[in-house]
Amino acid sequence: MNRPVQRPRRLRNGPVVRGLVRESTPSVEQLVLPLFVVDGTGIREPVQQLPGVERRSIDEASGLIEEALDLGIRAFAPFPSVRDRDKDAEASMATREDSLGARTIRALADRFPEAILVADVALDPYSSDGHDGLVVDGRIVNDPTVDVLAEMAVMLAECGAGIVAPSDMMDGRVGSIRTALDRAGSTDTIIMSYAAKYASAFYGPFRAALDSAPTERPGVPSDKRSYQMDPANSNEAVREARLDLEEGADIVMVKPGLPYLDVIRRLRSELDSPVAAYHVSGEFAMLRFAAAAGALRYEDALAESIQSLTRAGADIVLTYGAIDFARIIRAGGDR
């Protein structure tokens, strides 16, 4: 019997060897923790569609950030869950310094100067239509939306956001935001663009948490396919990311993450900028619901998911499981 000369199993023989030859090792420093913030004090509301995640008032969100900081997480992305009375068709609260988003950024920046805050720049939390852009005559209008987004980004940077993250997918918004930030003196503010944000089925729990789904009424588009990307397209993602970088983006993001590992790999291979991936609410919820049904072990599946994103090329991972994954890393063990 011929014996094999090459024995790949030699390099799998025990945790020490596996650690030595591991090709991709996610670190806590790569993680961004998304947060859902509501008005009020002392509020912690479970998100039914997203087990393990809560909507929190600013004071309660601060407690979660303290826990995360203790585990080495340094970046946080707060998303405001805005009351209906603060929404209108013009998303007029989006640019106001007394909006929930602005107050959240200001309070957290003051309390946690060692952290970096990633501020979402889009109109859907404040829009009674539930869209990332302004709706005029049944259409999402691009350029008027971009004007509002640029004003919003400047305001959030002045409140203390170290990173502004336009998630709207309007054409030209990165260039307008960069110009507006520079004119306002915020030249050091980072732009992390949602460069390849797909019209995905995996956003449901997020929209439930923020009550930000498109409004079902006449004259309002029922979905976001006129501005979010077609899930069939990969070349378009590269084009979008290149355009954003040319306009002044510092980091480009792919959203969702796991269904688009090929897109993450393409951006990593074809561009020279940092690449972020958003392990979105639907992806995270699937792990939780499957674990609750006994179909898998949550901690193992979460670690494998984040490992997959970094193996594909993501430098930064936004995930609702950031604290859980940081605990896994702290506990050690053979991942």
Residue pairs with C-beta under 8 A, 6 or more apart in sequence:
10 17
11 17
11 18
11 21
12 18
15 334
18 334
19 334
23 311
24 307
24 310
24 311
25 310
26 306
26 307
26 309
26 310
26 317
26 325
26 329
27 329
28 71
28 72
28 73
28 325
28 326
28 329
29 72
29 74
30 310
30 314
30 315
30 316
30 317
31 73
31 75
31 316
31 317
31 318
31 319
31 322
31 325
31 326
32 73
32 75
32 76
32 77
32 118
32 276
32 316
32 317
32 318
32 319
32 322
33 64
33 65
33 68
33 73
33 75
33 76
33 77
33 318
33 319
33 320
33 322
33 323
34 76
34 77
34 78
34 79
34 318
34 319
34 320
35 56
35 61
35 64
35 65
35 76
35 77
35 78
35 79
36 47
36 53
36 54
36 55
36 56
36 78
36 79
36 81
36 209
36 210
37 55
37 56
37 57
37 58
37 61
37 78
37 79
37 80
37 81
37 100
37 101
37 104
38 45
38 55
38 56
38 57
38 80
38 81
38 100
39 57
39 83
39 100
40 57
41 57
41 58
41 59
42 57
42 59
42 60
43 55
43 56
43 57
43 60
44 54
44 55
44 56
44 57
44 60
45 54
45 55
45 56
46 53
46 54
47 53
47 54
47 55
47 205
47 208
47 209
48 208
49 204
49 205
49 208
49 209
49 281
49 285
50 205
50 206
50 208
50 209
50 281
50 284
50 285
50 288
50 320
51 285
51 288
51 289
51 292
52 288
52 320
52 324
53 205
53 209
53 281
53 284
53 320
54 60
55 81
55 209
56 64
58 103
58 104
58 107
58 108
61 78
61 104
61 108
62 107
62 108
62 111
62 112
64 323
65 76
65 108
65 112
65 115
67 323
68 76
68 322
68 323
68 326
69 112
69 114
69 115
71 323
71 326
71 327
71 330
72 326
72 330
73 322
73 323
73 326
74 114
74 115
74 116
75 115
75 116
75 117
75 118
75 163
75 316
76 108
76 115
76 116
76 117
76 118
77 117
77 118
77 119
77 120
77 165
77 318
78 101
78 104
78 105
78 108
78 117
78 119
78 120
79 120
79 125
79 206
79 209
79 210
80 99
80 100
80 101
80 104
80 125
80 210
81 100
81 125
81 209
81 210
81 211
82 93
82 99
82 100
82 101
82 125
82 126
82 210
84 128
84 211
86 93
86 99
86 100
86 126
87 93
87 126
87 127
87 128
88 126
88 127
88 128
89 127
89 128
89 129
89 134
89 135
90 134
91 123
91 124
91 126
91 127
91 134
91 148
92 126
93 99
93 100
93 126
94 101
94 123
94 125
94 126
94 148
94 152
95 148
95 151
95 152
95 155
96 102
96 155
97 155
97 159
99 126
100 125
101 119
101 120
101 125
101 156
102 155
102 156
102 159
105 117
105 119
105 156
105 159
105 160
105 161
106 159
106 160
108 115
108 117
108 160
109 117
109 159
109 160
109 161
110 160
116 162
116 163
117 160
117 161
117 162
117 163
118 161
118 162
118 163
118 164
118 165
118 192
118 318
119 153
119 156
119 157
119 159
119 161
119 163
119 164
119 165
120 165
120 167
121 149
121 152
121 153
121 156
121 164
121 165
121 166
121 167
121 168
121 173
121 177
122 132
122 149
122 166
122 167
122 168
123 131
123 132
123 133
123 134
123 145
123 148
123 149
123 152
123 168
124 130
124 131
124 132
124 210
124 212
125 210
125 212
127 134
127 135
127 212
128 215
129 135
129 214
129 215
129 220
130 207
130 212
130 213
130 214
130 215
130 220
131 140
131 214
131 220
131 221
131 224
132 140
132 145
132 167
132 168
132 169
132 170
132 224
132 227
133 140
133 141
133 142
133 145
133 168
133 170
133 227
134 140
134 141
134 144
134 145
134 148
135 141
135 219
135 220
135 221
136 144
137 219
138 219
138 220
138 221
139 221
139 226
140 221
140 226
140 227
142 170
142 171
142 172
143 172
145 168
145 170
145 173
146 170
146 171
146 172
146 173
146 176
147 176
149 166
149 168
149 170
149 173
149 176
149 177
150 173
150 176
150 177
150 179
150 180
151 180
153 164
153 166
153 177
153 180
153 181
153 189
154 180
154 181
154 184
154 186
156 164
157 164
157 181
157 184
157 186
157 189
158 184
158 186
161 189
162 189
162 190
163 189
163 190
163 191
163 192
163 251
164 177
164 181
164 189
164 190
164 191
164 192
165 191
165 192
165 193
165 194
165 253
166 173
166 174
166 177
166 191
166 193
166 194
167 194
167 197
167 255
168 194
168 227
169 194
169 197
169 227
169 228
169 229
170 227
172 247
174 191
174 193
174 243
174 244
174 247
174 248
174 249
175 247
175 248
177 191
177 248
178 191
178 247
178 248
178 249
179 248
181 187
181 189
181 191
190 250
190 251
191 248
191 249
191 250
191 251
192 249
192 250
192 251
192 252
192 253
192 276
192 316
193 241
193 244
193 249
193 251
193 252
193 253
194 253
194 255
194 278
195 237
195 240
195 241
195 244
195 249
195 252
195 253
195 254
195 267
196 229
196 236
196 237
196 240
196 241
196 252
196 253
196 254
196 255
196 260
196 263
196 267
197 228
197 229
197 253
197 255
198 228
198 229
198 230
198 231
198 255
198 256
198 259
198 260
199 223
199 224
199 225
199 228
199 229
199 230
199 231
200 228
200 231
200 255
200 256
200 259
200 280
200 282
201 282
202 256
202 259
202 280
202 281
202 282
202 283
203 256
203 280
203 281
203 282
204 281
204 282
205 281
205 282
205 284
205 285
206 212
206 280
206 281
206 282
207 213
209 281
214 220
214 221
214 222
214 223
214 224
216 222
229 236
229 237
229 240
230 236
231 259
234 262
234 263
234 266
237 254
237 260
237 263
237 266
237 267
238 266
238 267
238 270
238 271
241 252
241 267
241 271
241 273
242 271
244 252
245 252
245 271
245 273
249 273
250 273
250 274
251 273
251 274
251 275
251 276
251 315
251 316
252 267
252 271
252 273
252 274
252 275
252 276
253 275
253 276
253 277
253 278
253 316
253 318
254 260
254 263
254 264
254 267
254 275
254 276
254 277
254 278
254 314
255 277
255 278
255 280
256 278
256 279
256 280
256 282
256 283
257 264
257 277
257 278
257 279
257 280
257 283
257 305
257 309
257 314
257 317
258 279
258 283
258 305
258 308
258 309
259 283
260 277
261 308
261 309
261 312
262 312
264 275
264 277
264 309
264 312
264 313
264 314
265 312
265 313
267 275
267 313
268 275
268 312
268 313
268 314
269 313
274 315
274 316
275 313
275 314
275 315
275 316
276 314
276 315
276 316
276 317
276 318
277 309
277 312
277 314
277 316
277 317
277 318
278 317
278 318
278 319
279 305
279 306
279 309
279 317
279 318
279 319
279 320
279 321
281 320
283 305
284 319
284 320
284 321
287 296
287 298
287 301
287 302
287 305
287 321
288 298
290 296
290 301
291 297
291 298
291 301
298 324
299 324
299 328
302 319
302 321
302 324
302 325
302 328
303 325
303 328
303 335
305 319
305 321
306 317
306 319
306 321
306 325
307 335
309 317
310 317
319 325
328 335
